[in-house]
Amino acid sequence: YTADPRIVPGARKLTVASYEEMLELAASGAKVLMTRSVEFARNHGVVVHVRSSFSDAEGTWVRKEDERMEQAIISGVAHDTSEAKVTIEQVPDRPGVAARLFRALADEAINVDMIVQNVSAAGVTDISFTLPAEQLEAGMGIVNGLAGEIGAVGVSGDTGIARVSIVGAGMKSHPGVAATMFEVLSDA
């Protein structure tokens, strides 16, 4: 579907999706297919037919991208509310600081997802990243322990976030997709 039909009543069933679109949707929170199954199908050229277990209706075909798929700017929207955000404020902007931070998290099996490092101002920067909400407490412990050592001023965590992803093969050739997404979010 173009979105989770349990949340978006007007979600439309996709007739076809490319492997890449389905991988992106799955990685972004759509709970239809496991990313590994789509990767396997793509690597071995297997066309996947995703069907409902409640009806005999035609499902969605997942296959190699072709010229017909380029017509859709957006194939779907996925969301994930199971993440949390950590921000480390005023981190000294010098080589190796971020590596030290993310190595400490990796060594404790903390799975970091999206990372944003702001442009440096006066030799310091803010670094934000997302991680699974259930790992926030452990992640905050590690980051709080490192903050003083790396010269950061503060650390904050936030569980009141969600990731919204728009996916589509035609997005790269159509300007204004991000603007429209943020307008829709603002209106809602």
Accessible surface in RSA format (square Angstrom, percent):
REM  Atomic radii and reference values for relative SASA: ProtOr
REM  Chains: A
REM  Algorithm: Lee & Richards
REM  Probe-radius: 1.40
REM  Slices: 20
REM RES _ NUM      All-atoms   Total-Side   Main-Chain    Non-polar    All polar
REM                ABS   REL    ABS   REL    ABS   REL    ABS   REL    ABS   REL
RES TYR A   1   118.86  55.5  90.32  51.4  28.54  74.3  50.56  38.0  68.30  84.2
RES THR A   2    19.36  13.8  18.83  19.1   0.53   1.3  14.18  19.0   5.18   7.8
RES ALA A   3    15.56  14.3  11.24  17.3   4.32   9.8  14.77  20.8   0.80   2.1
RES ASP A   4    32.78  23.0  21.84  21.7  10.93  25.9  17.84  42.0  14.94  14.9
RES PRO A   5    64.91  47.3  50.46  46.0  14.44  52.5  50.86  42.0  14.04  87.3
RES ARG A   6   195.95  82.3 155.81  79.4  40.14  95.6  83.82 114.6 112.13  68.0
RES ILE A   7   108.37  61.7  84.74  63.1  23.63  56.9  89.48  64.4  18.89  51.3
RES VAL A   8    62.33  41.0  61.34  55.5   0.99   2.4  62.33  54.2   0.00   0.0
RES PRO A   9   132.30  96.4  98.83  90.1  33.47 121.7 104.89  86.6  27.42 170.4
RES GLY A  10    58.80  72.5   0.00   N/A  58.80  72.5  40.82 112.0  17.99  40.3
RES ALA A  11    16.53  15.2   0.07   0.1  16.46  37.4   1.76   2.5  14.77  39.1
RES ARG A  12   162.69  68.3 158.69  80.9   4.00   9.5  67.95  92.9  94.74  57.4
RES LYS A  13    86.54  42.2  63.15  38.7  23.38  55.7  54.17  48.8  32.36  34.5
RES LEU A  14    24.84  13.8  23.05  16.5   1.78   4.5  24.84  17.4   0.00   0.0
RES THR A  15    91.45  65.0  86.94  88.1   4.51  10.7  56.57  76.0  34.88  52.7
RES VAL A  16    41.95  27.6  30.42  27.5  11.53  27.8  30.42  26.4  11.53  31.3
RES ALA A  17     0.14   0.1   0.02   0.0   0.12   0.3   0.14   0.2   0.00   0.0
RES SER A  18     0.08   0.1   0.08   0.1   0.00   0.0   0.00   0.0   0.08   0.1
RES TYR A  19     9.51   4.4   9.51   5.4   0.00   0.0   7.53   5.7   1.99   2.4
RES GLU A  20    87.70  50.3  81.84  61.9   5.86  13.9  56.39 109.1  31.30  25.6
RES GLU A  21     9.36   5.4   7.95   6.0   1.42   3.4   5.99  11.6   3.38   2.8
RES MET A  22    11.93   6.2  11.93   7.9   0.00   0.0  10.10   8.6   1.83   2.4
RES LEU A  23    25.00  13.9  23.97  17.1   1.04   2.6  24.31  17.1   0.69   1.9
RES GLU A  24    89.61  51.4  87.35  66.1   2.26   5.4  21.03  40.7  68.58  56.0
RES LEU A  25     7.93   4.4   7.93   5.7   0.00   0.0   7.93   5.6   0.00   0.0
RES ALA A  26    16.63  15.3   1.58   2.4  15.04  34.2   2.19   3.1  14.44  38.2
RES ALA A  27    63.19  58.1  39.92  61.6  23.27  52.9  47.11  66.3  16.08  42.6
RES SER A  28     5.46   4.6   5.15   6.9   0.31   0.7   0.31   0.7   5.15   7.2
RES GLY A  29    15.42  19.0   0.00   N/A  15.42  19.0  10.92  30.0   4.50  10.1
RES ALA A  30    28.83  26.5  15.06  23.2  13.77  31.3  23.99  33.8   4.84  12.8
RES LYS A  31   166.74  81.3 123.82  76.0  42.91 102.2 109.29  98.4  57.45  61.2
RES VAL A  32    87.70  57.7  57.43  52.0  30.27  72.9  62.53  54.3  25.17  68.3
RES LEU A  33    40.00  22.3  29.27  20.9  10.73  27.0  34.53  24.3   5.47  14.7
RES MET A  34   149.03  77.2 143.27  94.8   5.76  13.7 109.71  93.3  39.31  52.1
RES THR A  35    49.32  35.1  47.19  47.8   2.13   5.1  18.26  24.5  31.05  46.9
RES ARG A  36   146.19  61.4 145.89  74.4   0.30   0.7  70.57  96.4  75.62  45.8
RES SER A  37    55.06  46.5  43.37  57.9  11.68  26.9  48.72 103.8   6.34   8.9
RES VAL A  38     0.87   0.6   0.54   0.5   0.33   0.8   0.87   0.8   0.00   0.0
RES GLU A  39    58.00  33.3  58.00  43.9   0.00   0.0   5.54  10.7  52.46  42.8
RES PHE A  40   109.79  54.9 109.49  67.8   0.30   0.8 109.79  66.6   0.00   0.0
RES ALA A  41     3.57   3.3   3.25   5.0   0.32   0.7   3.57   5.0   0.00   0.0
RES ARG A  42    90.92  38.2  77.51  39.5  13.40  31.9  21.01  28.7  69.90  42.4
RES ASN A  43    97.63  67.3  61.56  59.5  36.07  86.9  20.59  49.6  77.04  74.5
RES HIS A  44   116.82  63.8  87.11  60.5  29.71  76.0  59.73  61.6  57.09  66.4
RES GLY A  45    57.51  70.9   0.00   N/A  57.51  70.9  29.79  81.8  27.72  62.1
RES VAL A  46    71.27  46.9  67.31  60.9   3.96   9.5  71.27  61.9   0.00   0.0
RES VAL A  47    78.76  51.8  57.90  52.4  20.87  50.3  57.90  50.3  20.87  56.6
RES VAL A  48    35.14  23.1  32.06  29.0   3.08   7.4  35.14  30.5   0.00   0.0
RES HIS A  49    53.46  29.2  28.33  19.7  25.13  64.3  19.81  20.4  33.65  39.2
RES VAL A  50    33.08  21.8  26.39  23.9   6.69  16.1  30.31  26.3   2.77   7.5
RES ARG A  51   122.45  51.4  92.14  47.0  30.31  72.2  31.79  43.5  90.66  54.9
RES SER A  52    58.41  49.4  34.87  46.5  23.54  54.2  38.08  81.1  20.33  28.5
RES SER A  53   107.63  90.9  63.17  84.3  44.46 102.4  57.50 122.4  50.13  70.2
RES PHE A  54   191.90  96.0 156.65  97.0  35.26  91.7 163.41  99.1  28.49  81.5
RES SER A  55    58.42  49.4  39.87  53.2  18.56  42.8  45.18  96.2  13.25  18.6
RES ASP A  56   135.40  94.8 115.48 114.9  19.92  47.1  34.78  81.8 100.62 100.3
RES ALA A  57    61.16  56.2  46.03  71.0  15.13  34.4  57.91  81.6   3.25   8.6
RES GLU A  58    96.52  55.4  84.85  64.2  11.67  27.8  41.65  80.6  54.87  44.8
RES GLY A  59     4.87   6.0   0.00   N/A   4.87   6.0   4.87  13.4   0.00   0.0
RES THR A  60    11.29   8.0  10.91  11.1   0.38   0.9   5.49   7.4   5.80   8.8
RES TRP A  61    83.13  33.4  83.13  40.2   0.00   0.0  77.23  41.2   5.90   9.6
RES VAL A  62     0.06   0.0   0.06   0.1   0.00   0.0   0.06   0.0   0.00   0.0
RES ARG A  63    60.72  25.5  60.72  31.0   0.00   0.0  21.14  28.9  39.58  24.0
RES LYS A  64   163.13  79.6 157.88  96.9   5.25  12.5 101.33  91.2  61.80  65.8
RES GLU A  65    59.65  34.2  44.05  33.3  15.60  37.1  16.09  31.1  43.56  35.6
RES ASP A  66    36.56  25.6  26.72  26.6   9.84  23.3  30.67  72.2   5.89   5.9
RES GLU A  67   136.39  78.3 123.27  93.3  13.13  31.3  67.27 130.1  69.13  56.4
RES ARG A  68   144.96  60.9 135.87  69.3   9.10  21.7  63.17  86.3  81.79  49.6
RES MET A  69    11.58   6.0   3.71   2.5   7.88  18.8  10.67   9.1   0.92   1.2
RES GLU A  70    63.05  36.2  56.78  43.0   6.27  14.9  39.81  77.0  23.24  19.0
RES GLN A  71   148.75  83.2 119.38  87.2  29.37  69.9  49.17 104.7  99.59  75.5
RES ALA A  72    45.89  42.2  36.09  55.7   9.80  22.3  45.33  63.8   0.56   1.5
RES ILE A  73    63.61  36.2  59.22  44.1   4.40  10.6  59.22  42.6   4.40  11.9
RES ILE A  74    59.67  34.0  44.25  33.0  15.42  37.2  44.25  31.9  15.42  41.9
RES SER A  75     7.56   6.4   6.53   8.7   1.03   2.4   2.73   5.8   4.83   6.8
RES GLY A  76     0.44   0.5   0.00   N/A   0.44   0.5   0.44   1.2   0.00   0.0
RES VAL A  77    58.63  38.6  51.77  46.9   6.85  16.5  51.77  45.0   6.85  18.6
RES ALA A  78     3.53   3.2   0.00   0.0   3.53   8.0   3.53   5.0   0.00   0.0
RES HIS A  79    58.19  31.8  57.19  39.7   1.01   2.6  28.38  29.2  29.82  34.7
RES ASP A  80    20.62  14.4  19.98  19.9   0.64   1.5   1.78   4.2  18.84  18.8
RES THR A  81    94.48  67.2  74.89  75.9  19.58  46.7  42.55  57.2  51.92  78.5
RES SER A  82    63.82  53.9  56.70  75.7   7.13  16.4  46.02  98.0  17.80  24.9
RES GLU A  83    12.37   7.1  12.02   9.1   0.34   0.8   4.34   8.4   8.03   6.6
RES ALA A  84     0.00   0.0   0.00   0.0   0.00   0.0   0.00   0.0   0.00   0.0
RES LYS A  85    76.73  37.4  76.27  46.8   0.46   1.1  25.74  23.2  50.99  54.3
RES VAL A  86     0.00   0.0   0.00   0.0   0.00   0.0   0.00   0.0   0.00   0.0
RES THR A  87    19.60  13.9  19.37  19.6   0.23   0.5  16.19  21.8   3.40   5.1
RES ILE A  88     0.10   0.1   0.10   0.1   0.00   0.0   0.10   0.1   0.00   0.0
RES GLU A  89    65.24  37.5  65.24  49.4   0.00   0.0  12.65  24.5  52.59  42.9
RES GLN A  90    88.05  49.2  87.37  63.9   0.68   1.6  12.00  25.5  76.06  57.7
RES VAL A  91     1.16   0.8   1.16   1.0   0.00   0.0   1.16   1.0   0.00   0.0
RES PRO A  92    24.38  17.8  22.98  20.9   1.40   5.1  22.98  19.0   1.39   8.7
RES ASP A  93    65.29  45.7  38.93  38.7  26.37  62.3   3.74   8.8  61.55  61.4
RES ARG A  94   129.97  54.6 119.59  61.0  10.38  24.7  54.43  74.4  75.54  45.8
RES PRO A  95   139.00 101.3 107.72  98.2  31.28 113.7 119.79  98.9  19.22 119.4
RES GLY A  96    47.36  58.4   0.00   N/A  47.36  58.4  29.34  80.5  18.03  40.4
RES VAL A  97    11.03   7.3   9.09   8.2   1.94   4.7  10.82   9.4   0.21   0.6
RES ALA A  98    31.85  29.3  29.48  45.5   2.37   5.4  29.49  41.5   2.36   6.3
RES ALA A  99    68.02  62.5  52.54  81.1  15.48  35.2  63.47  89.4   4.55  12.1
RES ARG A 100   113.21  47.5 104.63  53.3   8.57  20.4  46.65  63.8  66.56  40.3
RES LEU A 101     0.52   0.3   0.52   0.4   0.00   0.0   0.52   0.4   0.00   0.0
RES PHE A 102    40.04  20.0  35.71  22.1   4.34  11.3  36.08  21.9   3.97  11.4
RES ARG A 103   144.77  60.8 141.95  72.4   2.82   6.7  48.36  66.1  96.41  58.4
RES ALA A 104    25.89  23.8  18.20  28.1   7.69  17.5  24.36  34.3   1.53   4.0
RES LEU A 105     0.19   0.1   0.19   0.1   0.00   0.0   0.19   0.1   0.00   0.0
RES ALA A 106    52.16  48.0  33.33  51.4  18.82  42.8  36.54  51.5  15.62  41.4
RES ASP A 107    95.99  67.2  62.47  62.2  33.52  79.3  27.18  64.0  68.80  68.6
RES GLU A 108   111.87  64.2  92.92  70.3  18.96  45.1  21.40  41.4  90.47  73.9
RES ALA A 109    80.31  73.8  61.28  94.6  19.04  43.3  71.99 101.4   8.32  22.0
RES ILE A 110    12.31   7.0   4.80   3.6   7.50  18.1   4.94   3.6   7.36  20.0
RES ASN A 111    99.09  68.3  93.34  90.2   5.75  13.8  23.75  57.1  75.34  72.8
RES VAL A 112    36.09  23.7  13.74  12.4  22.34  53.8  13.74  11.9  22.34  60.6
RES ASP A 113    64.28  45.0  41.26  41.1  23.03  54.4  15.91  37.5  48.37  48.2
RES MET A 114    90.26  46.7  83.30  55.1   6.97  16.6  75.54  64.2  14.72  19.5
RES ILE A 115    90.06  51.2  59.96  44.7  30.10  72.5  59.96  43.2  30.10  81.7
RES VAL A 116    86.65  57.0  83.19  75.3   3.46   8.3  85.84  74.6   0.80   2.2
RES GLN A 117    87.20  48.8  58.34  42.6  28.85  68.7  18.87  40.2  68.33  51.8
RES ASN A 118    76.43  52.7  67.31  65.0   9.12  22.0  21.68  52.2  54.75  52.9
RES VAL A 119   141.20  92.9 121.07 109.6  20.13  48.5 128.11 111.3  13.09  35.5
RES SER A 120    45.15  38.2  23.62  31.5  21.53  49.6  17.48  37.2  27.67  38.8
RES ALA A 121    69.07  63.5  61.43  94.8   7.64  17.4  67.97  95.7   1.09   2.9
RES ALA A 122   111.56 102.6  57.45  88.7  54.12 123.1  78.84 111.0  32.73  86.7
RES GLY A 123    46.58  57.4   0.00   N/A  46.58  57.4  32.31  88.7  14.27  32.0
RES VAL A 124    48.79  32.1  47.03  42.6   1.76   4.2  47.03  40.9   1.76   4.8
RES THR A 125     6.09   4.3   0.71   0.7   5.38  12.8   6.09   8.2   0.00   0.0
RES ASP A 126    45.02  31.5  43.22  43.0   1.80   4.3   4.32  10.2  40.69  40.6
RES ILE A 127     2.70   1.5   2.70   2.0   0.00   0.0   2.70   1.9   0.00   0.0
RES SER A 128    24.60  20.8  23.90  31.9   0.71   1.6  11.30  24.1  13.30  18.6
RES PHE A 129     2.15   1.1   0.00   0.0   2.15   5.6   2.15   1.3   0.00   0.0
RES THR A 130    12.68   9.0  12.68  12.9   0.00   0.0  12.68  17.0   0.00   0.0
RES LEU A 131     0.25   0.1   0.00   0.0   0.25   0.6   0.25   0.2   0.00   0.0
RES PRO A 132    31.21  22.7  29.65  27.0   1.56   5.7  31.05  25.6   0.16   1.0
RES ALA A 133    37.08  34.1  26.83  41.4  10.25  23.3  27.14  38.2   9.94  26.3
RES GLU A 134   144.51  83.0 105.18  79.6  39.33  93.6  69.26 134.0  75.25  61.4
RES GLN A 135    43.18  24.1  42.10  30.8   1.09   2.6  12.80  27.2  30.39  23.0
RES LEU A 136    25.22  14.0  25.22  18.0   0.00   0.0  25.22  17.7   0.00   0.0
RES GLU A 137   155.32  89.2 142.81 108.0  12.51  29.8  60.10 116.2  95.23  77.7
RES ALA A 138    55.62  51.1  41.42  63.9  14.20  32.3  52.21  73.5   3.41   9.0
RES GLY A 139     0.00   0.0   0.00   N/A   0.00   0.0   0.00   0.0   0.00   0.0
RES MET A 140    36.60  19.0  36.60  24.2   0.00   0.0  36.60  31.1   0.00   0.0
RES GLY A 141    46.40  57.2   0.00   N/A  46.40  57.2  35.29  96.8  11.11  24.9
RES ILE A 142    34.49  19.6  25.47  19.0   9.02  21.7  32.59  23.5   1.89   5.1
RES VAL A 143     1.20   0.8   0.98   0.9   0.22   0.5   0.98   0.9   0.22   0.6
RES ASN A 144    80.84  55.7  64.23  62.1  16.62  40.0  23.49  56.5  57.35  55.4
RES GLY A 145    50.28  62.0   0.00   N/A  50.28  62.0  37.77 103.7  12.51  28.0
RES LEU A 146    18.82  10.5  18.80  13.4   0.03   0.1  18.80  13.2   0.03   0.1
RES ALA A 147    11.89  10.9  11.81  18.2   0.08   0.2  11.89  16.7   0.00   0.0
RES GLY A 148    64.08  79.0   0.00   N/A  64.08  79.0  40.69 111.7  23.39  52.4
RES GLU A 149   109.63  62.9  76.87  58.2  32.76  78.0  43.50  84.1  66.13  54.0
RES ILE A 150     3.88   2.2   2.95   2.2   0.93   2.2   3.81   2.7   0.07   0.2
RES GLY A 151    41.80  51.5   0.00   N/A  41.80  51.5  27.88  76.5  13.92  31.2
RES ALA A 152    15.08  13.9   0.00   0.0  15.08  34.3   0.00   0.0  15.08  40.0
RES VAL A 153   104.73  68.9  71.71  64.9  33.01  79.5  77.08  67.0  27.64  75.0
RES GLY A 154    19.99  24.7   0.00   N/A  19.99  24.7  19.99  54.9   0.00   0.0
RES VAL A 155    32.57  21.4   2.43   2.2  30.14  72.6   2.56   2.2  30.01  81.4
RES SER A 156    52.11  44.0  47.39  63.2   4.72  10.9  37.84  80.6  14.27  20.0
RES GLY A 157    37.52  46.3   0.00   N/A  37.52  46.3   4.49  12.3  33.03  74.0
RES ASP A 158    58.76  41.2  54.09  53.8   4.67  11.0  18.98  44.7  39.78  39.7
RES THR A 159    84.29  59.9  67.06  68.0  17.23  41.1  33.54  45.1  50.75  76.7
RES GLY A 160    70.75  87.2   0.00   N/A  70.75  87.2  39.51 108.4  31.23  70.0
RES ILE A 161    42.27  24.1  27.96  20.8  14.30  34.5  35.99  25.9   6.28  17.0
RES ALA A 162    56.73  52.2  26.53  40.9  30.20  68.7  26.75  37.7  29.98  79.4
RES ARG A 163    38.50  16.2  33.35  17.0   5.15  12.3  19.26  26.3  19.23  11.7
RES VAL A 164    56.48  37.2  35.77  32.4  20.72  49.9  35.77  31.1  20.72  56.2
RES SER A 165    17.52  14.8  12.62  16.8   4.90  11.3  10.62  22.6   6.90   9.7
RES ILE A 166    37.24  21.2  23.09  17.2  14.15  34.1  23.09  16.6  14.15  38.4
RES VAL A 167     7.27   4.8   4.61   4.2   2.66   6.4   7.27   6.3   0.00   0.0
RES GLY A 168    15.54  19.2   0.00   N/A  15.54  19.2   0.88   2.4  14.66  32.8
RES ALA A 169    11.67  10.7   1.68   2.6   9.99  22.7  10.70  15.1   0.97   2.6
RES GLY A 170     0.00   0.0   0.00   N/A   0.00   0.0   0.00   0.0   0.00   0.0
RES MET A 171    55.13  28.5  45.15  29.9   9.98  23.8  43.94  37.4  11.19  14.8
RES LYS A 172   171.69  83.8 126.88  77.8  44.81 106.7  98.02  88.2  73.66  78.5
RES SER A 173    75.33  63.7  47.33  63.2  28.00  64.5  49.25 104.9  26.08  36.5
RES HIS A 174    70.08  38.3  65.90  45.8   4.18  10.7  41.01  42.3  29.07  33.8
RES PRO A 175   136.05  99.2 101.81  92.8  34.24 124.5 114.25  94.3  21.80 135.5
RES GLY A 176    41.61  51.3   0.00   N/A  41.61  51.3  29.92  82.1  11.70  26.2
RES VAL A 177    23.27  15.3  17.35  15.7   5.92  14.3  20.74  18.0   2.53   6.9
RES ALA A 178    60.19  55.3  56.66  87.4   3.54   8.0  56.86  80.1   3.34   8.8
RES ALA A 179    55.53  51.1  43.28  66.8  12.25  27.9  52.55  74.0   2.98   7.9
RES THR A 180    77.03  54.8  77.00  78.1   0.04   0.1  52.16  70.1  24.87  37.6
RES MET A 181    36.55  18.9  30.37  20.1   6.19  14.7  34.65  29.5   1.90   2.5
RES PHE A 182   124.98  62.5 121.31  75.1   3.67   9.6 121.74  73.8   3.25   9.3
RES GLU A 183   105.06  60.3 101.49  76.8   3.56   8.5  43.11  83.4  61.95  50.6
RES VAL A 184    91.98  60.5  89.90  81.4   2.08   5.0  91.19  79.2   0.78   2.1
RES LEU A 185    80.57  44.9  66.96  47.9  13.61  34.2  67.38  47.3  13.20  35.5
RES SER A 186    93.64  79.1  57.49  76.7  36.15  83.3  33.89  72.2  59.75  83.7
RES ASP A 187   129.62  90.8  91.53  91.1  38.08  90.1  33.73  79.4  95.89  95.6
RES ALA A 188   115.23 105.9  46.69  72.1  68.54 155.9  70.98 100.0  44.25 117.2
END  Absolute sums over single chains surface
CHAIN  1 A    11275.2       8648.2       2627.0       6687.1       4588.1
END  Absolute sums over all chains
TOTAL         11275.2       8648.2       2627.0       6687.1       4588.1
